[in-house]
């Protein structure tokens, strides 16, 4: 299933994309795409519905594909070829950092370049959405706790991230730096999350053209690993790292400016399109 949220910010309705690409209203059956709705029982309830029996709704905006995200967890340097382009060594354990949930926005919303930014960068990433509480789970059982996947754009301000001391969070958490969606694609529709094509373009020019197959720590390992340190809750999103081709890795580095248009997508998970604008 492809689940989504449509409507203006704060007024999004839960919806499902039918086989013909029409958006159908789920609001009579679930409160939102998050919490209980994305539990195994909630997803089974939605799967039992006939999408074509649901009202079709017009789409004026696509919101973030998950509601009520409590944690937005990111894995750094998790693609061997991306680590190489940045001159970094693949870490012996996953690098974990947090992205503020206030960064979350819709997949096609404008992205705001923050005041003082000179190094706003792009990163297409595979997002993993948790469907039920996971704590101390094994790698073998980790996928039982995954509701599905989405496109995640881990927008980053490299100066804030690496030149302002302390941790990476402040370079990752600016408002609108976390577009997710357009859909939450349930895991039954993704045969192998470790073999998905990933791409990103800036103003029509391809910058990233990679695959989740070069991920160092795969989805099951990451879910299990994180659950050893913190419980993962329904609606939590894990952004699992980016393939090569980011602006920071270019010679010379290349960064985004107001007016730039970024398009990105992952095989089977949909596409995003954002215009970057200056903060007022």
Steps between C-alpha positions, in 0.01 A plus 500: 500500500597860442372710788516878502375817664349779291391853578642824630737496800312401813197391299630186332267206440611135491477352153597202288614487139295250302622279216404766245695773676190666647515637854229358726385637836569280804376744763185298575715202593816637666574825680835551326796315350690441821470333839248216506424531127847378404513216750474151351133491606433849364661422165303175477179699555589740219605215271156342542335806346422529129674829406257555212211506747654802675427860396747647256653826620680777317854575607604859560807400700667179613606507865767299678405135460503428875329689781611529861864407449666500840856433384671575170820297519774517239791272420815677382764373257297187431587460131851381426527706180370815672748461786778474240395821322509697825838357598352330806562149625201267528428491875524171695146559628220715357530875555173620654370855510158654543313731270242723672144396424425868432706455182238263355299631206322381188690351207432792267500785750750784459820447696623806687870580491567630853647839579877499481513183293766470233519120479151351470536153349282216371478131599248248367440229760288192561262566788384213722172547689450308825160334547515359853714552808843341467735454794797262512390326182728266309602556140301188404175645637566868424292512182190403699512851646519685167178640355654611172728734314508849355722745319684719750694813406764561767568864415817615677680827572865391491640812664260465793566125507879486492641845569298623797627249761298237682275244338349483152140564612498876447606456137219251440202642687415832336131550422396310182827299492308170521260441209354146518264332254307517274386163632559254776542184294421196711781248527309228313543708182879522533662168415849602609573833672870435436461516123322826418619757248536851648546825310503876543517791254573870551348725233465195277862386539550155652711520815427172674444171319552214743343201665415383848713193424812700602355563846751386763246423772173370358148576615458195726836559668429871554157438656646236732803715584296809586263295715790408729536867599143633486151371442370566151137610489230488231551794266871537569702551181853375439687667214762247403773693318576628152687377191781709346447824313436753776616858453754480780683220318548692175823673402442782553199449730164612362211618713138604456377855458157663490315407183662159458264209436585157640328184377565162658355152519544137593393203292143407592470767770413806293657837432538839667550848356602803703580860421758649734417847629680750724377546856335835559 
